[in-house]
């Protein structure tokens, strides 16, 4: 069961895709992530690039984000995201894209979008995490004081790219972990 853990939709369940193709963020990891960025969420513009069920982007809406763009390459997942947004009453603040992560970044860049927070929970072993983070910063989609929150396998923490991004903090939870990543402006 996946649920919204705080905010206006606290305790409400959301639909998820059956099977192991998506792996919703565990409540304890989600609580730690949102504890780390809690003061940045209200009124934020948020991107959830590998949304699955929309778990992280919808949690951000529940906590006061003014806009959330939720993307997933799987059409079944995007249908679930739309239903979840409607059920929670967030449809007016949620935009859903059904694109590969690179195509989503390109589209959002061409539209002039920018985000305070970007949540990334990509398939751990596909080797796309660092490419997605790099593309987000190089495309200008992350605002100057914005953060990328990357979920990853505990043994696959991201490597910094000098002049592009640096890891502010990482935390592990058993086999998974997350890192807060910011622009490297030095």
N, C-alpha and C positions, 0 to 999 in steps of 0.2 A: 504494500500500500504506500502510495506517495501522497503526501499532504503538504499544504502550505503551513509553515511553522510559526509565522508571525504576521502582524499587520491586520488590515481590514478583512482579509479572507482566512485568518488564522484557523487552523484545524480542518479546513475544507479539503476533501480528497480531490485528486485530479486523476484523470484517465491516463494510462500508459500503454504502450505497445506490448503485446504479448511476446514472450521469447527473450532470448539473450542478445538480440541485435542492438538493443538500447540498454543502457545501464544507468538508471536514474541515480542521481547523487544521493548518497546516504544522508539521513537527517543530521547525524552528528557532524558530518563534513559540511553540509549546508549551513548548519548553525555556526560553525567556526568561520566559514567564508563570510557570511553576512555579519558576524561579530567583528570581523576585520575591516569591513567597509560600511558599517551601519550608518555613519554620519555622511557618507557620500551618496546614499541611495535616494533620500527624499529629493524630489524635483529633478532627478538625473535622467539623462537620455542613455538608454541601456541597449547593448547588443548581446544577444545570446546566439552565438554563431553555429553551434552544433546542438540544437535545442532538444531533440528527442520528443519528450512530452511537453516541453516548455517550462519545466520545473524551475529553473533558475530565473528566467525572465519573468515568469508569473509571480514568483516569490518577490522579485524586485518591485513589481507593480503593487503587490499587497503592502509593501513597505513604503510606498509613496513615489516610486519612479513615475515621471510624467509621460514617458514614451518608452516602449520596448519593441525592438525589432527582433523577431525570433525566426531563425533560419534553420532548415534541415533539408538535406538532399532527398530524403525519402518522402514521397507523397502521402503515404499512410500516416507518417509522423506529423506532417503539416496539417492534415485533416484533424488529427487528435488535438494539436495545439489550438486550432481555431475553435473546436468544441470546448476545450478547457477555458479559453479566454472568454467565450460567451457565457459559459456556466458561472464563472467567477465575476462576471460583470466588467471585464477589462477590455472588451472589444474596441472601445473608443481610444484606448491607449496602446493597443498592440497592432503591429504590422507583421504579417507572416510572409516569409519568402521560402520558395521551394527550389533552392539552388545548391550546387557544390560550393564549398566555402570560398574558393578563389573567385568564382563567378559572383557570389554575393558581395565580396569585398570590392570587386571591380564595379558592380552596379551601384553600391552605396557611395563609393568614391565619385563616380560620375554624376551622382545626384547632389553632391556637396554635403553629405551627411557627416556628422561627427558625434562621438560618444564620450560620456564621462566614465562609463564602465563597460567592459566587454567581458562576458563570461564565455569561456571555451572549455568544453568537455568533449574533446574529440576521441575517436577510437584510439586507445592508448598505443597499440602496437602497429599502427599504420604509418608512423613516422612523419606525420603532417603537423604536429603541434608547433614546432619551431618555425616552420614555414608560415603557418597561419599567424603567429604572433608577429613575425617579421613583416609580413604583408600589411597587417593592421597598422603598425607604426609607420612604415614607409609610405603608405597610402594617405596618411594624414587623418585617418578615421578616429584616432584617439586624441582627445583634446589635450592641451599642454599639461594639465595636472591630472589627466585621466589614468586609469589603471586597467590592465588586462588581468583577469583572474583565470589562471589555467589549472584545470584539474589534470593530473597525470599519475601514472604508476609511480609508486614510491621510489623505484630505482631509475626513473626516467625524468628527473628534474631538468628543466630547460637550461641550456647553455646561454650565457649572455653574449650579445653581439655588440662590441664596442661601437659607440656612436649611434646605435639604433635603440637598444633596450638593455635594461639591467633588472635583475631579480631583487626586489626589495626584501622579500621574506618568503620562506617556504615552510610548510608544515606537513608532517606525515601522519597518516591514520592507517596503520596496518599496511596493506598492499597498495593503498592509494594515497595521494597527497595533493596539495595545491600550492601554487606560487602566485604571489602578487608581483606583477611586472610593470615597470614604469619606463618612460622614455629615458634614454641615456643622453643627457644634455651637456655632458662635460667634454 
